[in-house]
Amino acid sequence: MNDTPNDRNAPDDIDAGEPIQELRDLEEEPRGDLLGRVVRGIERRVFAADAIDFSWFGLGEFLRELWNTLAGSLSGDGSPPNNKEESDR
């Protein structure tokens, strides 16, 4: 069985006709602050996504630095370098 729609039944070819008059009369104008509410909603979601990304990035960097510190201290590379003048004495 073919799941693809026939070309003759494509949605672009269907003529919906004129809108129903009763439904056209029910149309309401959006309130004046609709655009502002939509923009604020988008900004909230973007801020939340950025905060989560930053939290994961910060946690990853913290764990990486912790690992480097532990690995350095266990291998002996964690000690501060000596001055050349002191080692010559």
Backbone torsions as a table, in degrees:
resi	resn	phi	psi	omega
1	MET	NA	135.8	-177.7
2	ASN	-90.5	124.4	-178.6
3	ASP	-88.7	-10.4	-178.7
4	THR	-78.2	140.3	179.9
5	PRO	-71.4	152.9	176.5
6	ASN	-69.6	148.1	-179.9
7	ASP	-64.1	-31.5	-177.8
8	ARG	-73.2	-17.5	179.4
9	ASN	-103.6	17.9	-179.4
10	ALA	-63.4	143.7	-177.7
11	PRO	-59.9	-26.7	-180.0
12	ASP	-69.3	-24.4	-176.9
13	ASP	-87.2	-12.9	-176.8
14	ILE	-80.9	127.7	177.6
15	ASP	-93.0	114.2	-178.1
16	ALA	-78.9	-15.2	179.8
17	GLY	79.7	-169.2	179.9
18	GLU	-76.5	147.6	177.5
19	PRO	-64.0	152.4	178.6
20	ILE	-71.4	131.7	-173.2
21	GLN	-59.6	-40.8	-178.4
22	GLU	-64.0	-39.2	179.0
23	LEU	-71.5	-34.9	178.2
24	ARG	-64.4	-36.5	-179.7
25	ASP	-70.7	-22.1	180.0
26	LEU	-80.4	-9.0	-177.2
27	GLU	-60.4	132.7	179.3
28	GLU	-113.9	148.2	174.2
29	GLU	-77.5	138.2	177.4
30	PRO	-67.9	152.1	177.9
31	ARG	-65.0	159.9	-174.5
32	GLY	-63.4	-27.8	-176.6
33	ASP	-95.5	15.2	-178.5
34	LEU	-59.7	-47.8	-179.0
35	LEU	-62.1	-41.3	178.4
36	GLY	-63.5	-40.6	178.7
37	ARG	-66.2	-39.3	178.6
38	VAL	-64.8	-44.9	-179.7
39	VAL	-63.3	-43.7	179.4
40	ARG	-64.1	-38.0	177.3
41	GLY	-63.6	-41.9	177.7
42	ILE	-65.5	-43.4	-179.9
43	GLU	-63.3	-37.4	176.7
44	ARG	-62.5	-43.0	-179.5
45	ARG	-67.8	-39.7	178.1
46	VAL	-65.3	-41.9	178.9
47	PHE	-62.6	-43.7	179.4
48	ALA	-62.9	-42.0	178.8
49	ALA	-64.8	-41.7	178.2
50	ASP	-64.8	-39.6	179.5
51	ALA	-64.6	-40.9	178.4
52	ILE	-66.2	-44.1	177.8
53	ASP	-59.3	-44.5	-179.5
54	PHE	-64.7	-40.1	179.3
55	SER	-62.1	-45.4	179.4
56	TRP	-66.4	-39.5	178.3
57	PHE	-64.6	-44.3	179.5
58	GLY	-63.8	-41.3	177.7
59	LEU	-64.2	-41.9	178.3
60	GLY	-62.8	-42.9	178.5
61	GLU	-66.1	-39.3	177.7
62	PHE	-62.0	-46.5	-180.0
63	LEU	-64.9	-36.6	178.2
64	ARG	-65.7	-44.2	178.2
65	GLU	-65.6	-39.1	177.2
66	LEU	-62.2	-44.5	178.4
67	TRP	-61.9	-45.3	179.3
68	ASN	-62.2	-39.1	179.1
69	THR	-66.5	-46.7	179.5
70	LEU	-64.6	-43.8	-179.8
71	ALA	-65.0	-38.5	179.3
72	GLY	-68.0	-38.9	-178.9
73	SER	-73.4	-31.2	178.9
74	LEU	-75.9	-30.1	-178.8
75	SER	-87.3	-8.0	179.5
76	GLY	90.6	-1.4	179.1
77	ASP	-83.0	-4.1	-176.4
78	GLY	-80.6	-9.4	-179.3
79	SER	-75.6	146.7	-179.5
80	PRO	-68.2	147.0	-179.3
81	PRO	-68.5	144.0	177.7
82	ASN	-84.5	149.8	174.4
83	ASN	-69.9	146.5	-179.4
84	LYS	-65.3	-34.4	-178.3
85	GLU	-65.1	-38.7	-179.7
86	GLU	-70.1	-33.8	-177.2
87	SER	-76.7	-19.8	179.2
88	ASP	-76.8	-20.7	-174.9
89	ARG	-74.2	NA	NA
